[in-house]
């Protein structure tokens, strides 16, 4: 059995394999991100790439390609939103989990995605009330029934990122905890029937 690499190991190998220099101040910034969160979240990897972009010797299009390639390796669905909450990009896990395509996703207002199935009151609370007041929001739970994939319980992590060219971006990482919540509900039911 092959050991699964952590996200930070994949990022380190990417930068090492491509002979990219990590500036000491940037490394300190990445350490601060890790310390503030306690663990390397998928959005931290994206933030790490954005922090390092000015130091890479390549074109901006290549920067986006590098960042998207790293994001695509993540197992968790992830969205990058612009300041108007339009979808800048998503990863493969997002497209697969929610059965949507790049064409119907990119540039779409998140609340209009999938014929409005993302117009979720709790998501609005997160994006319009909590995130503007905080740099990071972690483990925000939403419970929603999507038309195609059914009921999902998602833990959302959100982080604002200030980019040079794109302005402010919002990284929205998702963890599907539906099976875990169902198991907890079944245990509660079994416990009450005893």
C-alpha positions as CSV (number, residue, x, y, z in Angstrom):
1,X,0.0,0.0,0.0
2,X,1.3,3.4,-1.0
3,X,1.3,6.1,1.7
4,X,-0.9,9.0,0.9
5,X,1.0,12.3,0.8
6,X,-0.1,15.3,2.7
7,X,-1.0,18.5,0.9
8,X,2.1,20.2,2.2
9,X,4.3,17.4,1.0
10,X,2.8,17.7,-2.5
11,X,3.4,21.5,-2.4
12,X,7.0,21.1,-1.2
13,X,7.7,18.5,-3.9
14,X,6.1,20.7,-6.5
15,X,8.3,23.7,-5.6
16,X,11.4,21.5,-5.1
17,X,10.9,19.6,-8.4
18,X,10.4,22.9,-10.3
19,X,13.5,24.4,-8.7
20,X,11.6,27.3,-7.2
21,X,13.1,29.4,-4.5
22,X,11.2,29.9,-1.2
23,X,12.0,33.3,0.1
24,X,12.6,33.2,4.0
25,X,10.0,35.9,4.6
26,X,7.5,33.9,2.6
27,X,8.4,30.7,4.4
28,X,7.7,32.6,7.7
29,X,4.3,33.7,6.3
30,X,3.5,30.1,5.5
31,X,4.5,29.0,9.0
32,X,2.3,31.7,10.4
33,X,-0.6,30.3,8.4
34,X,0.1,26.9,9.7
35,X,0.3,28.0,13.3
36,X,-2.9,30.1,13.1
37,X,-4.9,27.1,11.7
38,X,-3.1,24.3,13.6
39,X,-3.2,22.1,10.5
40,X,-2.6,22.4,6.8
41,X,-6.1,23.0,5.3
42,X,-6.6,22.8,1.5
43,X,-7.2,26.5,1.3
44,X,-3.8,27.1,3.0
45,X,-2.1,25.4,0.1
46,X,-3.8,27.8,-2.3
47,X,-2.9,30.7,-0.1
48,X,0.7,29.4,-0.1
49,X,0.8,29.4,-3.9
50,X,-0.6,32.9,-4.0
51,X,2.0,34.2,-1.6
52,X,4.8,32.7,-3.6
53,X,3.5,33.9,-7.0
54,X,5.5,37.2,-7.0
55,X,8.7,35.3,-6.5
56,X,8.3,32.8,-9.4
57,X,10.0,33.5,-12.7
58,X,7.2,32.9,-15.1
59,X,4.1,34.5,-16.6
60,X,0.9,35.1,-14.8
61,X,-0.9,32.5,-16.9
62,X,1.6,29.9,-15.7
63,X,1.0,31.0,-12.1
64,X,-2.7,30.3,-12.4
65,X,-1.9,26.9,-14.1
66,X,0.5,26.0,-11.2
67,X,-2.0,27.0,-8.6
68,X,-4.9,25.2,-10.4
69,X,-2.8,22.0,-10.8
70,X,-2.1,21.9,-7.1
71,X,-5.7,22.6,-6.2
72,X,-6.8,19.8,-8.6
73,X,-4.8,17.3,-6.7
74,X,-7.0,17.8,-3.5
75,X,-9.7,15.3,-2.7
76,X,-11.9,18.0,-1.1
77,X,-14.2,20.1,-3.3
78,X,-12.8,23.7,-3.5
79,X,-14.1,26.9,-5.0
80,X,-12.3,30.2,-5.6
81,X,-14.7,33.2,-5.6
82,X,-14.0,36.8,-6.6
83,X,-15.2,39.7,-4.5
84,X,-18.6,39.7,-6.2
85,X,-19.0,36.0,-5.3
86,X,-18.6,34.9,-8.9
87,X,-16.7,31.6,-9.3
88,X,-13.2,32.2,-10.5
89,X,-12.3,28.5,-10.5
90,X,-13.1,25.2,-9.0
91,X,-11.2,21.9,-8.6
92,X,-12.0,18.5,-10.1
93,X,-13.4,17.2,-6.8
94,X,-16.0,20.0,-6.9
95,X,-17.0,19.2,-10.5
96,X,-17.3,15.5,-9.8
97,X,-19.1,15.8,-6.5
98,X,-21.7,18.2,-7.6
99,X,-22.0,17.0,-11.3
100,X,-21.3,20.4,-12.9
101,X,-19.0,21.4,-15.6
102,X,-16.4,24.2,-16.0
103,X,-18.6,25.9,-18.6
104,X,-21.6,26.2,-16.3
105,X,-19.4,27.1,-13.2
106,X,-16.7,29.6,-14.2
107,X,-18.0,33.2,-13.9
108,X,-21.3,32.2,-12.4
109,X,-22.6,33.8,-9.2
110,X,-22.4,31.1,-6.6
111,X,-26.1,31.5,-5.7
112,X,-27.1,30.9,-9.4
113,X,-25.0,27.8,-9.8
114,X,-27.0,24.7,-10.8
115,X,-30.2,26.6,-11.4
116,X,-30.1,28.2,-8.0
117,X,-29.4,25.1,-5.9
118,X,-26.6,27.0,-4.1
119,X,-28.9,29.8,-3.0
120,X,-28.7,28.4,0.5
121,X,-29.6,30.8,3.5
122,X,-26.7,29.4,5.6
123,X,-24.3,29.8,2.8
124,X,-25.4,33.4,2.4
125,X,-24.8,33.9,6.1
126,X,-21.3,32.6,5.7
127,X,-20.4,34.5,2.6
128,X,-22.1,37.8,3.3
129,X,-22.0,38.1,7.1
130,X,-19.2,36.0,8.6
131,X,-16.4,36.1,6.0
132,X,-16.4,39.9,5.5
133,X,-15.8,40.3,9.3
134,X,-13.1,37.6,9.6
135,X,-10.1,36.6,7.6
136,X,-10.8,32.9,8.1
137,X,-14.0,30.9,9.0
138,X,-13.6,27.2,9.7
139,X,-16.0,24.2,10.1
140,X,-19.1,26.1,9.2
141,X,-21.8,23.4,8.7
142,X,-24.5,23.5,6.1
143,X,-27.1,20.8,5.6
144,X,-28.8,21.0,2.2
145,X,-30.6,18.8,-0.3
146,X,-29.2,19.2,-3.8
147,X,-31.5,18.2,-6.7
148,X,-29.1,15.8,-8.3
149,X,-27.0,14.4,-5.5
150,X,-29.5,14.5,-2.6
151,X,-28.9,15.6,1.0
152,X,-25.4,16.6,1.9
153,X,-23.9,17.9,5.1
154,X,-20.9,20.0,4.4
155,X,-18.3,21.6,6.6
156,X,-17.1,24.8,4.9
157,X,-13.8,26.6,5.5
158,X,-13.5,30.0,4.0
159,X,-10.5,32.3,3.7
160,X,-10.0,35.7,2.1
161,X,-6.9,36.1,0.0
162,X,-5.7,39.5,-1.4
163,X,-4.1,39.0,-4.8
164,X,-2.1,41.5,-6.8
165,X,-4.0,41.1,-10.1
166,X,-7.3,39.6,-9.1
167,X,-8.0,41.7,-6.1
168,X,-9.7,40.0,-3.2
169,X,-10.5,36.3,-3.7
170,X,-12.3,33.9,-1.4
171,X,-11.2,30.3,-1.0
172,X,-14.1,28.0,-0.1
173,X,-13.1,24.5,0.8
174,X,-15.7,21.8,1.5
175,X,-15.7,18.6,3.4
176,X,-18.6,16.2,2.9
177,X,-19.5,14.8,6.4
178,X,-22.9,13.4,5.3
179,X,-22.0,9.8,6.1
180,X,-20.5,10.7,9.5
181,X,-23.7,12.7,10.4
182,X,-25.9,9.8,9.2
183,X,-23.9,7.4,11.4
184,X,-24.2,9.7,14.4
185,X,-28.0,10.0,13.8
186,X,-28.3,6.2,13.6
187,X,-26.3,5.8,16.9
188,X,-28.6,8.3,18.6
189,X,-31.7,6.4,17.3
190,X,-30.3,3.1,18.5
191,X,-29.4,4.6,21.9
192,X,-32.9,5.9,22.4
193,X,-34.6,2.7,21.4
194,X,-32.7,0.7,24.1
